Amino acid sequence: MVKLLIGKKGSGKTKTMLDMANEVVEDSKGSVIFINKNQRLMCDLKHKIRVVCMEDFQHITNSDEYIGFIYGIISSDHDIETVFIDSILKHADINEDNIPDFLSRLKKISQRYDMEFVVSLSVEKEDLKNVDFNEYEVLN
């Protein structure tokens, strides 16, 4: 399952994701991953959550490389239950044009490996014209 948090910058998506991650990790039997642009949120997440800062992986520059990076995370930990990706439109040149394909690929990974993705998008829902929202759970 891929869940989406959508809204303009400053609408509380990151705070919602932090709360969700901290809640999910309490009942999780597997791993919880939080992918963020930088180290800024590390102190807000419980220590059992694996934080991945994309600033440490600057050579990931497009959606194909980003998907490969996610496969790398999965291959190193077969017990992942939930992956949170904060502000995906600030990572690896992922934008409003290629986000439908990216989300579709995440959905396939989710189904294949029985894991959940929670993704935040700093954009208005109306601006994502090519995304079929029936394919995803929109949390807000």
N, CA, C and O atoms as a GROMACS GRO file, in nm:
protein
  560
    1MET      N    1   0.084  -0.118   0.000
    1MET     CA    2   0.000   0.000   0.000
    1MET      C    3   0.089   0.124   0.000
    1MET      O    4   0.189   0.130   0.071
    2VAL      N    5   0.050   0.221  -0.080
    2VAL     CA    6   0.117   0.351  -0.082
    2VAL      C    7   0.016   0.453  -0.032
    2VAL      O    8  -0.094   0.467  -0.086
    3LYS      N    9   0.055   0.524   0.073
    3LYS     CA   10  -0.029   0.629   0.130
    3LYS      C   11   0.034   0.763   0.102
    3LYS      O   12   0.157   0.777   0.106
    4LEU      N   13  -0.049   0.863   0.072
    4LEU     CA   14   0.000   0.995   0.035
    4LEU      C   15  -0.047   1.102   0.132
    4LEU      O   16  -0.163   1.103   0.176
    5LEU      N   17   0.043   1.192   0.165
    5LEU     CA   18   0.011   1.316   0.236
    5LEU      C   19   0.041   1.428   0.137
    5LEU      O   20   0.155   1.446   0.095
    6ILE      N   21  -0.062   1.502   0.100
    6ILE     CA   22  -0.049   1.602  -0.006
    6ILE      C   23  -0.090   1.738   0.048
    6ILE      O   24  -0.188   1.750   0.120
    7GLY      N   25  -0.013   1.840   0.011
    7GLY     CA   26  -0.049   1.976   0.049
    7GLY      C   27   0.068   2.070   0.032
    7GLY      O   28   0.183   2.028   0.020
    8LYS      N   29   0.037   2.197   0.031
    8LYS     CA   30   0.142   2.296   0.011
    8LYS      C   31   0.240   2.297   0.129
    8LYS      O   32   0.210   2.245   0.237
    9LYS      N   33   0.353   2.356   0.106
    9LYS     CA   34   0.456   2.366   0.208
    9LYS      C   35   0.399   2.437   0.331
    9LYS      O   36   0.328   2.537   0.320
   10GLY      N   37   0.430   2.382   0.448
   10GLY     CA   38   0.385   2.443   0.572
   10GLY      C   39   0.248   2.397   0.618
   10GLY      O   40   0.192   2.453   0.713
   11SER      N   41   0.193   2.294   0.553
   11SER     CA   42   0.058   2.249   0.590
   11SER      C   43   0.058   2.138   0.695
   11SER      O   44  -0.048   2.085   0.728
   12GLY      N   45   0.176   2.101   0.748
   12GLY     CA   46   0.182   2.005   0.857
   12GLY      C   47   0.207   1.861   0.817
   12GLY      O   48   0.191   1.770   0.899
   13LYS      N   49   0.246   1.838   0.693
   13LYS     CA   50   0.268   1.701   0.646
   13LYS      C   51   0.383   1.633   0.720
   13LYS      O   52   0.370   1.517   0.761
   14THR      N   53   0.493   1.703   0.738
   14THR     CA   54   0.609   1.643   0.805
   14THR      C   55   0.576   1.609   0.950
   14THR      O   56   0.614   1.502   0.997
   15LYS      N   57   0.509   1.695   1.020
   15LYS     CA   58   0.470   1.669   1.158
   15LYS      C   59   0.380   1.546   1.164
   15LYS      O   60   0.394   1.462   1.253
   16THR      N   61   0.288   1.535   1.071
   16THR     CA   62   0.199   1.419   1.065
   16THR      C   63   0.280   1.292   1.042
   16THR      O   64   0.255   1.190   1.106
   17MET      N   65   0.377   1.299   0.951
   17MET     CA   66   0.461   1.181   0.923
   17MET      C   67   0.544   1.141   1.044
   17MET      O   68   0.557   1.022   1.074
   18LEU      N   69   0.599   1.239   1.114
   18LEU     CA   70   0.677   1.210   1.234
   18LEU      C   71   0.592   1.138   1.338
   18LEU      O   72   0.633   1.038   1.396
   19ASP      N   73   0.472   1.191   1.359
   19ASP     CA   74   0.380   1.128   1.455
   19ASP      C   75   0.344   0.987   1.412
   19ASP      O   76   0.340   0.895   1.494
   20MET      N   77   0.316   0.970   1.283
   20MET     CA   78   0.281   0.837   1.232
   20MET      C   79   0.396   0.738   1.249
   20MET      O   80   0.375   0.625   1.293
   21ALA      N   81   0.517   0.781   1.215
   21ALA     CA   82   0.634   0.693   1.226
   21ALA      C   83   0.658   0.653   1.371
   21ALA      O   84   0.682   0.536   1.400
   22ASN      N   85   0.650   0.750   1.460
   22ASN     CA   86   0.672   0.720   1.602
   22ASN      C   87   0.564   0.627   1.658
   22ASN      O   88   0.591   0.548   1.749
   23GLU      N   89   0.444   0.636   1.605
   23GLU     CA   90   0.336   0.548   1.649
   23GLU      C   91   0.351   0.408   1.588
   23GLU      O   92   0.335   0.308   1.658
   24VAL      N   93   0.382   0.402   1.459
   24VAL     CA   94   0.396   0.274   1.389
   24VAL      C   95   0.507   0.190   1.450
   24VAL      O   96   0.493   0.069   1.464
   25VAL      N   97   0.618   0.253   1.486
   25VAL     CA   98   0.734   0.177   1.534
   25VAL      C   99   0.705   0.106   1.666
   25VAL      O  100   0.768   0.005   1.697
   26GLU      N  101   0.612   0.158   1.744
   26GLU     CA  102   0.578   0.096   1.872
   26GLU      C  103   0.517  -0.043   1.855
   26GLU      O  104   0.544  -0.132   1.936
   27ASP      N  105   0.436  -0.062   1.752
   27ASP     CA  106   0.368  -0.190   1.731
   27ASP      C  107   0.432  -0.273   1.620
   27ASP      O  108   0.386  -0.384   1.591
   28SER      N  109   0.535  -0.221   1.558
   28SER     CA  110   0.596  -0.289   1.444
   28SER      C  111   0.680  -0.408   1.488
   28SER      O  112   0.757  -0.401   1.583
   29LYS      N  113   0.663  -0.518   1.416
   29LYS     CA  114   0.746  -0.635   1.440
   29LYS      C  115   0.869  -0.632   1.349
   29LYS      O  116   0.963  -0.709   1.369
   30GLY      N  117   0.867  -0.542   1.251
   30GLY     CA  118   0.978  -0.529   1.157
   30GLY      C  119   1.039  -0.390   1.166
   30GLY      O  120   1.024  -0.321   1.267
   31SER      N  121   1.108  -0.352   1.061
   31SER     CA  122   1.180  -0.225   1.058
   31SER      C  123   1.093  -0.112   1.004
   31SER      O  124   1.004  -0.134   0.921
   32VAL      N  125   1.120   0.007   1.054
   32VAL     CA  126   1.056   0.129   1.005
   32VAL      C  127   1.169   0.219   0.956
   32VAL      O  128   1.266   0.243   1.028
   33ILE      N  129   1.155   0.268   0.833
   33ILE     CA  130   1.256   0.352   0.770
   33ILE      C  131   1.195   0.490   0.746
   33ILE      O  132   1.079   0.501   0.706
   34PHE      N  133   1.273   0.595   0.772
   34PHE     CA  134   1.227   0.732   0.745
   34PHE      C  135   1.332   0.797   0.656
   34PHE      O  136   1.444   0.822   0.699
   35ILE      N  137   1.294   0.825   0.530
   35ILE     CA  138   1.384   0.888   0.435
   35ILE      C  139   1.352   1.037   0.431
   35ILE      O  140   1.238   1.078   0.406
   36ASN      N  141   1.455   1.116   0.455
   36ASN     CA  142   1.440   1.261   0.463
   36ASN      C  143   1.552   1.326   0.383
   36ASN      O  144   1.654   1.263   0.355
   37LYS      N  145   1.533   1.449   0.346
   37LYS     CA  146   1.635   1.522   0.270
   37LYS      C  147   1.762   1.544   0.351
   37LYS      O  148   1.872   1.535   0.297
   38ASN      N  149   1.748   1.573   0.482
   38ASN     CA  150   1.865   1.605   0.564
   38ASN      C  151   1.850   1.548   0.705
   38ASN      O  152   1.757   1.473   0.732
   39GLN      N  153   1.942   1.583   0.792
   39GLN     CA  154   1.947   1.530   0.929
   39GLN      C  155   1.850   1.600   1.025
   39GLN      O  156   1.838   1.560   1.141
   40ARG      N  157   1.782   1.701   0.980
   40ARG     CA  158   1.703   1.790   1.064
   40ARG      C  159   1.603   1.719   1.156
   40ARG      O  160   1.579   1.767   1.267
   41LEU      N  161   1.547   1.609   1.116
   41LEU     CA  162   1.439   1.546   1.193
   41LEU      C  163   1.486   1.433   1.285
   41LEU      O  164   1.404   1.374   1.355
   42MET      N  165   1.613   1.404   1.285
   42MET     CA  166   1.661   1.287   1.358
   42MET      C  167   1.622   1.287   1.504
   42MET      O  168   1.588   1.181   1.558
   43CYS      N  169   1.624   1.400   1.568
   43CYS     CA  170   1.592   1.407   1.711
   43CYS      C  171   1.442   1.394   1.739
   43CYS      O  172   1.403   1.370   1.853
   44ASP      N  173   1.360   1.408   1.637
   44ASP     CA  174   1.215   1.398   1.654
   44ASP      C  175   1.163   1.256   1.636
   44ASP      O  176   1.046   1.228   1.665
   45LEU      N  177   1.248   1.166   1.591
   45LEU     CA  178   1.208   1.029   1.567
   45LEU      C  179   1.262   0.936   1.675
   45LEU      O  180   1.372   0.957   1.726
   46LYS      N  181   1.185   0.835   1.709
   46LYS     CA  182   1.229   0.738   1.810
   46LYS      C  183   1.352   0.664   1.758
   46LYS      O  184   1.367   0.643   1.638
   47HIS      N  185   1.437   0.623   1.850
   47HIS     CA  186   1.566   0.565   1.813
   47HIS      C  187   1.554   0.433   1.736
   47HIS      O  188   1.649   0.394   1.668
   48LYS      N  189   1.441   0.366   1.743
   48LYS     CA  190   1.422   0.240   1.672
   48LYS      C  191   1.396   0.260   1.523
   48LYS      O  192   1.396   0.163   1.447
   49ILE      N  193   1.373   0.384   1.481
   49ILE     CA  194   1.346   0.414   1.340
   49ILE      C  195   1.479   0.440   1.270
   49ILE      O  196   1.562   0.519   1.317
   50ARG      N  197   1.499   0.373   1.158
   50ARG     CA  198   1.620   0.396   1.079
   50ARG      C  199   1.599   0.519   0.992
   50ARG      O  200   1.508   0.523   0.909
   51VAL      N  201   1.682   0.620   1.013
   51VAL     CA  202   1.671   0.745   0.938
   51VAL      C  203   1.773   0.743   0.825
   51VAL      O  204   1.892   0.716   0.847
   52VAL      N  205   1.728   0.772   0.704
   52VAL     CA  206   1.814   0.781   0.588
   52VAL      C  207   1.809   0.924   0.538
   52VAL      O  208   1.701   0.975   0.505
   53CYS      N  209   1.923   0.990   0.534
   53CYS     CA  210   1.931   1.130   0.490
   53CYS      C  211   1.985   1.135   0.347
   53CYS      O  212   2.097   1.092   0.321
   54MET      N  213   1.905   1.186   0.256
   54MET     CA  214   1.943   1.186   0.116
   54MET      C  215   2.061   1.277   0.086
   54MET      O  216   2.126   1.261  -0.017
   55GLU      N  217   2.092   1.373   0.174
   55GLU     CA  218   2.212   1.454   0.155
   55GLU      C  219   2.338   1.368   0.154
   55GLU      O  220   2.439   1.406   0.095
   56ASP      N  221   2.331   1.253   0.219
   56ASP     CA  222   2.446   1.161   0.221
   56ASP      C  223   2.459   1.083   0.091
   56ASP      O  224   2.558   1.013   0.070
   57PHE      N  225   2.360   1.094   0.003
   57PHE     CA  226   2.359   1.019  -0.123
   57PHE      C  227   2.331   1.114  -0.239
   57PHE      O  228   2.234   1.095  -0.313
   58GLN      N  229   2.414   1.214  -0.254
   58GLN     CA  230   2.393   1.320  -0.353
   58GLN      C  231   2.402   1.273  -0.497
   58GLN      O  232   2.356   1.342  -0.588
   59HIS      N  233   2.460   1.156  -0.520
   59HIS     CA  234   2.473   1.108  -0.658
   59HIS      C  235   2.348   1.037  -0.708
   59HIS      O  236   2.345   0.990  -0.821
   60ILE      N  237   2.247   1.028  -0.624
   60ILE     CA  238   2.117   0.976  -0.668
   60ILE      C  239   2.043   1.094  -0.728
   60ILE      O  240   1.994   1.181  -0.655
   61THR      N  241   2.034   1.096  -0.861
   61THR     CA  242   1.988   1.218  -0.928
   61THR      C  243   1.859   1.203  -1.008
   61THR      O  244   1.811   1.302  -1.064
   62ASN      N  245   1.803   1.083  -1.014
   62ASN     CA  246   1.677   1.068  -1.089
   62ASN      C  247   1.593   0.957  -1.028
   62ASN      O  248   1.637   0.888  -0.936
   63SER      N  249   1.473   0.940  -1.079
   63SER     CA  250   1.380   0.845  -1.018
   63SER      C  251   1.426   0.700  -1.033
   63SER      O  252   1.402   0.618  -0.945
   64ASP      N  253   1.493   0.666  -1.144
   64ASP     CA  254   1.545   0.530  -1.160
   64ASP      C  255   1.648   0.498  -1.052
   64ASP      O  256   1.644   0.391  -0.992
   65GLU      N  257   1.738   0.591  -1.028
   65GLU     CA  258   1.839   0.572  -0.925
   65GLU      C  259   1.775   0.566  -0.787
   65GLU      O  260   1.818   0.489  -0.701
   66TYR      N  261   1.673   0.646  -0.765
   66TYR     CA  262   1.604   0.647  -0.636
   66TYR      C  263   1.535   0.512  -0.610
   66TYR      O  264   1.541   0.459  -0.500
   67ILE      N  265   1.470   0.458  -0.712
   67ILE     CA  266   1.407   0.327  -0.698
   67ILE      C  267   1.514   0.221  -0.671
   67ILE      O  268   1.494   0.133  -0.587
   68GLY      N  269   1.626   0.229  -0.740
   68GLY     CA  270   1.736   0.137  -0.714
   68GLY      C  271   1.787   0.149  -0.571
   68GLY      O  272   1.821   0.049  -0.508
   69PHE      N  273   1.791   0.271  -0.521
   69PHE     CA  274   1.831   0.296  -0.383
   69PHE      C  275   1.734   0.228  -0.285
   69PHE      O  276   1.776   0.169  -0.186
   70ILE      N  277   1.606   0.238  -0.313
   70ILE     CA  278   1.505   0.173  -0.229
   70ILE      C  279   1.524   0.021  -0.233
   70ILE      O  280   1.514  -0.046  -0.130
   71TYR      N  281   1.550  -0.034  -0.351
   71TYR     CA  282   1.578  -0.178  -0.359
   71TYR      C  283   1.701  -0.214  -0.276
   71TYR      O  284   1.705  -0.320  -0.214
   72GLY      N  285   1.800  -0.126  -0.274
   72GLY     CA  286   1.919  -0.150  -0.192
   72GLY      C  287   1.886  -0.154  -0.044
   72GLY      O  288   1.937  -0.239   0.030
   73ILE      N  289   1.800  -0.064   0.000
   73ILE     CA  290   1.757  -0.064   0.140
   73ILE      C  291   1.683  -0.194   0.171
   73ILE      O  292   1.705  -0.255   0.276
   74ILE      N  293   1.596  -0.235   0.080
   74ILE     CA  294   1.519  -0.358   0.101
   74ILE      C  295   1.612  -0.479   0.106
   74ILE      O  296   1.593  -0.570   0.187
   75SER      N  297   1.713  -0.481   0.019
   75SER     CA  298   1.802  -0.598   0.015
   75SER      C  299   1.887  -0.609   0.141
   75SER      O  300   1.936  -0.718   0.172
   76SER      N  301   1.905  -0.500   0.211
   76SER     CA  302   1.986  -0.505   0.334
   76SER      C  303   1.901  -0.532   0.458
   76SER      O  304   1.955  -0.554   0.566
   77ASP      N  305   1.768  -0.531   0.442
   77ASP     CA  306   1.680  -0.553   0.556
   77ASP      C  307   1.549  -0.613   0.505
   77ASP      O  308   1.464  -0.543   0.451
   78HIS      N  309   1.534  -0.743   0.523
   78HIS     CA  310   1.415  -0.812   0.471
   78HIS      C  311   1.294  -0.801   0.562
   78HIS      O  312   1.190  -0.859   0.533
   79ASP      N  313   1.306  -0.728   0.671
   79ASP     CA  314   1.196  -0.716   0.768
   79ASP      C  315   1.131  -0.578   0.766
   79ASP      O  316   1.066  -0.540   0.864
   80ILE      N  317   1.146  -0.503   0.660
   80ILE     CA  318   1.090  -0.368   0.654
   80ILE      C  319   0.938  -0.377   0.645
   80ILE      O  320   0.884  -0.447   0.560
   81GLU      N  321   0.871  -0.303   0.733
   81GLU     CA  322   0.725  -0.296   0.730
   81GLU      C  323   0.676  -0.165   0.669
   81GLU      O  324   0.581  -0.164   0.590
   82THR      N  325   0.742  -0.055   0.706
   82THR     CA  326   0.696   0.076   0.660
   82THR      C  327   0.814   0.164   0.623
   82THR      O  328   0.915   0.170   0.695
   83VAL      N  329   0.800   0.233   0.510
   83VAL     CA  330   0.900   0.331   0.467
   83VAL      C  331   0.828   0.465   0.453
   83VAL      O  332   0.732   0.477   0.377
   84PHE      N  333   0.874   0.564   0.527
   84PHE     CA  334   0.823   0.700   0.517
   84PHE      C  335   0.919   0.778   0.428
   84PHE      O  336   1.040   0.773   0.448
   85ILE      N  337   0.866   0.850   0.330
   85ILE     CA  338   0.948   0.934   0.244
   85ILE      C  339   0.892   1.075   0.254
   85ILE      O  340   0.783   1.104   0.205
   86ASP      N  341   0.969   1.163   0.318
   86ASP     CA  342   0.924   1.301   0.340
   86ASP      C  343   0.967   1.390   0.224
   86ASP      O  344   1.083   1.387   0.182
   87SER      N  345   0.874   1.467   0.172
   87SER     CA  346   0.900   1.567   0.067
   87SER      C  347   0.969   1.507  -0.054
   87SER      O  348   1.078   1.551  -0.092
   88ILE      N  349   0.909   1.408  -0.115
   88ILE     CA  350   0.971   1.338  -0.227
   88ILE      C  351   1.004   1.431  -0.343
   88ILE      O  352   1.098   1.404  -0.418
   89LEU      N  353   0.931   1.538  -0.359
   89LEU     CA  354   0.958   1.629  -0.471
   89LEU      C  355   1.086   1.709  -0.451
   89LEU      O  356   1.125   1.786  -0.539
   90LYS      N  357   1.152   1.693  -0.338
   90LYS     CA  358   1.282   1.756  -0.314
   90LYS      C  359   1.396   1.657  -0.329
   90LYS      O  360   1.512   1.691  -0.304
   91HIS      N  361   1.366   1.534  -0.370
   91HIS     CA  362   1.467   1.430  -0.382
   91HIS      C  363   1.490   1.396  -0.528
   91HIS      O  364   1.394   1.383  -0.605
   92ALA      N  365   1.613   1.381  -0.568
   92ALA     CA  366   1.654   1.314  -0.692
   92ALA      C  367   1.577   1.356  -0.817
   92ALA      O  368   1.543   1.271  -0.899
   93ASP      N  369   1.550   1.482  -0.833
   93ASP     CA  370   1.485   1.532  -0.953
   93ASP      C  371   1.349   1.466  -0.979
   93ASP      O  372   1.307   1.452  -1.094
   94ILE      N  373   1.282   1.427  -0.874
   94ILE     CA  374   1.145   1.376  -0.888
   94ILE      C  375   1.053   1.497  -0.887
   94ILE      O  376   1.064   1.584  -0.800
   95ASN      N  377   0.963   1.504  -0.985
   95ASN     CA  378   0.880   1.622  -1.002
   95ASN      C  379   0.737   1.584  -1.037
   95ASN      O  380   0.703   1.466  -1.044
   96GLU      N  381   0.655   1.684  -1.058
   96GLU     CA  382   0.513   1.662  -1.085
   96GLU      C  383   0.491   1.581  -1.213
   96GLU      O  384   0.390   1.511  -1.225
   97ASP      N  385   0.584   1.590  -1.308
   97ASP     CA  386   0.569   1.516  -1.434
   97ASP      C  387   0.598   1.367  -1.419
   97ASP      O  388   0.528   1.284  -1.478
   98ASN      N  389   0.700   1.331  -1.339
   98ASN     CA  390   0.736   1.190  -1.329
   98ASN      C  391   0.687   1.123  -1.200
   98ASN      O  392   0.714   1.005  -1.178
   99ILE      N  393   0.615   1.196  -1.116
   99ILE     CA  394   0.565   1.138  -0.991
   99ILE      C  395   0.463   1.025  -1.016
   99ILE      O  396   0.463   0.930  -0.938
  100PRO      N  397   0.378   1.030  -1.119
  100PRO     CA  398   0.287   0.916  -1.140
  100PRO      C  399   0.362   0.784  -1.161
  100PRO      O  400   0.325   0.682  -1.104
  101ASP      N  401   0.466   0.786  -1.243
  101ASP     CA  402   0.545   0.665  -1.267
  101ASP      C  403   0.616   0.621  -1.139
  101ASP      O  404   0.621   0.502  -1.108
  102PHE      N  405   0.671   0.716  -1.066
  102PHE     CA  406   0.742   0.685  -0.942
  102PHE      C  407   0.647   0.618  -0.841
  102PHE      O  408   0.682   0.516  -0.782
  103LEU      N  409   0.528   0.675  -0.823
  103LEU     CA  410   0.431   0.617  -0.730
  103LEU      C  411   0.386   0.479  -0.774
  103LEU      O  412   0.365   0.390  -0.692
  104SER      N  413   0.369   0.460  -0.904
  104SER     CA  414   0.332   0.330  -0.956
  104SER      C  415   0.439   0.226  -0.925
  104SER      O  416   0.408   0.112  -0.890
  105ARG      N  417   0.564   0.265  -0.937
  105ARG     CA  418   0.675   0.174  -0.907
  105ARG      C  419   0.678   0.143  -0.757
  105ARG      O  420   0.704   0.029  -0.718
  106LEU      N  421   0.654   0.244  -0.674
  106LEU     CA  422   0.648   0.219  -0.529
  106LEU      C  423   0.536   0.120  -0.496
  106LEU      O  424   0.552   0.033  -0.411
  107LYS      N  425   0.424   0.134  -0.564
  107LYS     CA  426   0.310   0.044  -0.540
  107LYS      C  427   0.349  -0.100  -0.572
  107LYS      O  428   0.313  -0.192  -0.498
  108LYS      N  429   0.420  -0.120  -0.681
  108LYS     CA  430   0.464  -0.255  -0.718
  108LYS      C  431   0.562  -0.311  -0.615
  108LYS      O  432   0.554  -0.429  -0.579
  109ILE      N  433   0.654  -0.227  -0.568
  109ILE     CA  434   0.748  -0.270  -0.465
  109ILE      C  435   0.672  -0.306  -0.338
  109ILE      O  436   0.700  -0.407  -0.273
  110SER      N  437   0.574  -0.224  -0.302
  110SER     CA  438   0.493  -0.247  -0.183
  110SER      C  439   0.424  -0.382  -0.190
  110SER      O  440   0.422  -0.457  -0.093
  111GLN      N  441   0.367  -0.412  -0.304
  111GLN     CA  442   0.296  -0.539  -0.322
  111GLN      C  443   0.392  -0.656  -0.321
  111GLN      O  444   0.365  -0.760  -0.260
  112ARG      N  445   0.504  -0.641  -0.387
  112ARG     CA  446   0.602  -0.750  -0.400
  112ARG      C  447   0.663  -0.786  -0.265
  112ARG      O  448   0.682  -0.904  -0.236
  113TYR      N  449   0.694  -0.686  -0.184
  113TYR     CA  450   0.765  -0.709  -0.058
  113TYR      C  451   0.676  -0.693   0.065
  113TYR      O  452   0.726  -0.696   0.177
  114ASP      N  453   0.546  -0.677   0.043
  114ASP     CA  454   0.450  -0.666   0.152
  114ASP      C  455   0.491  -0.559   0.254
  114ASP      O  456   0.504  -0.585   0.373
  115MET      N  457   0.512  -0.440   0.202
  115MET     CA  458   0.548  -0.327   0.288
  115MET      C  459   0.463  -0.207   0.251
  115MET      O  460   0.401  -0.202   0.145
  116GLU      N  461   0.462  -0.111   0.340
  116GLU     CA  462   0.383   0.009   0.321
  116GLU      C  463   0.476   0.128   0.299
  116GLU      O  464   0.581   0.139   0.363
  117PHE      N  465   0.436   0.217   0.210
  117PHE     CA  466   0.506   0.344   0.189
  117PHE      C  467   0.412   0.457   0.227
  117PHE      O  468   0.294   0.456   0.193
  118VAL      N  469   0.465   0.554   0.297
  118VAL     CA  470   0.392   0.678   0.328
  118VAL      C  471   0.477   0.790   0.268
  118VAL      O  472   0.592   0.810   0.308
  119VAL      N  473   0.420   0.862   0.173
  119VAL     CA  474   0.495   0.961   0.095
  119VAL      C  475   0.428   1.097   0.108
  119VAL      O  476   0.307   1.109   0.092
  120SER      N  477   0.509   1.199   0.138
  120SER     CA  478   0.453   1.334   0.140
  120SER      C  479   0.495   1.409   0.013
  120SER      O  480   0.608   1.397  -0.035
  121LEU      N  481   0.399   1.487  -0.038
  121LEU     CA  482   0.417   1.565  -0.160
  121LEU      C  483   0.381   1.710  -0.130
  121LEU      O  484   0.268   1.740  -0.094
  122SER      N  485   0.478   1.798  -0.147
  122SER     CA  486   0.453   1.941  -0.123
  122SER      C  487   0.400   2.006  -0.250
  122SER      O  488   0.472   2.076  -0.321
  123VAL      N  489   0.273   1.982  -0.274
  123VAL     CA  490   0.207   2.034  -0.393
  123VAL      C  491   0.056   2.024  -0.368
  123VAL      O  492   0.011   1.942  -0.288
  124GLU      N  493  -0.019   2.106  -0.436
  124GLU     CA  494  -0.164   2.095  -0.427
  124GLU      C  495  -0.213   1.974  -0.505
  124GLU      O  496  -0.160   1.944  -0.612
  125LYS      N  497  -0.310   1.906  -0.454
  125LYS     CA  498  -0.364   1.786  -0.518
  125LYS      C  499  -0.409   1.815  -0.661
  125LYS      O  500  -0.392   1.730  -0.750
  126GLU      N  501  -0.464   1.930  -0.684
  126GLU     CA  502  -0.513   1.968  -0.817
  126GLU      C  503  -0.400   1.977  -0.919
  126GLU      O  504  -0.423   1.964  -1.039
  127ASP      N  505  -0.276   1.999  -0.872
  127ASP     CA  506  -0.162   2.011  -0.963
  127ASP      C  507  -0.106   1.874  -1.004
  127ASP      O  508  -0.018   1.867  -1.089
  128LEU      N  509  -0.156   1.768  -0.944
  128LEU     CA  510  -0.112   1.633  -0.977
  128LEU      C  511  -0.214   1.568  -1.070
  128LEU      O  512  -0.275   1.466  -1.036
  129LYS      N  513  -0.232   1.626  -1.184
  129LYS     CA  514  -0.336   1.585  -1.278
  129LYS      C  515  -0.319   1.443  -1.330
  129LYS      O  516  -0.418   1.377  -1.362
  130ASN      N  517  -0.198   1.394  -1.338
  130ASN     CA  518  -0.172   1.262  -1.397
  130ASN      C  519  -0.169   1.150  -1.294
  130ASN      O  520  -0.147   1.034  -1.330
  131VAL      N  521  -0.192   1.181  -1.167
  131VAL     CA  522  -0.192   1.079  -1.063
  131VAL      C  523  -0.334   1.025  -1.046
  131VAL      O  524  -0.428   1.102  -1.026
  132ASP      N  525  -0.349   0.894  -1.054
  132ASP     CA  526  -0.478   0.830  -1.030
  132ASP      C  527  -0.491   0.804  -0.880
  132ASP      O  528  -0.438   0.706  -0.829
  133PHE      N  529  -0.561   0.891  -0.811
  133PHE     CA  530  -0.571   0.883  -0.666
  133PHE      C  531  -0.652   0.761  -0.618
  133PHE      O  532  -0.650   0.729  -0.499
  134ASN      N  533  -0.722   0.695  -0.708
  134ASN     CA  534  -0.791   0.572  -0.672
  134ASN      C  535  -0.693   0.458  -0.644
  134ASN      O  536  -0.728   0.358  -0.582
  135GLU      N  537  -0.569   0.473  -0.691
  135GLU     CA  538  -0.467   0.372  -0.673
  135GLU      C  539  -0.397   0.381  -0.536
  135GLU      O  540  -0.325   0.289  -0.497
  136TYR      N  541  -0.418   0.492  -0.465
  136TYR     CA  542  -0.344   0.519  -0.342
  136TYR      C  543  -0.442   0.563  -0.234
  136TYR      O  544  -0.554   0.605  -0.262
  137GLU      N  545  -0.396   0.554  -0.109
  137GLU     CA  546  -0.474   0.606   0.002
  137GLU      C  547  -0.423   0.746   0.032
  137GLU      O  548  -0.307   0.764   0.067
  138VAL      N  549  -0.510   0.844   0.019
  138VAL     CA  550  -0.474   0.983   0.051
  138VAL      C  551  -0.513   1.007   0.197
  138VAL      O  552  -0.629   0.991   0.234
  139LEU      N  553  -0.416   1.044   0.277
  139LEU     CA  554  -0.436   1.055   0.423
  139LEU      C  555  -0.492   1.189   0.468
  139LEU      O  556  -0.533   1.203   0.583
  140ASN      N  557  -0.494   1.286   0.380
  140ASN     CA  558  -0.545   1.418   0.420
  140ASN      C  559  -0.633   1.478   0.313
  140ASN      O  560  -0.684   1.588   0.330
   0.00000   0.00000   0.00000
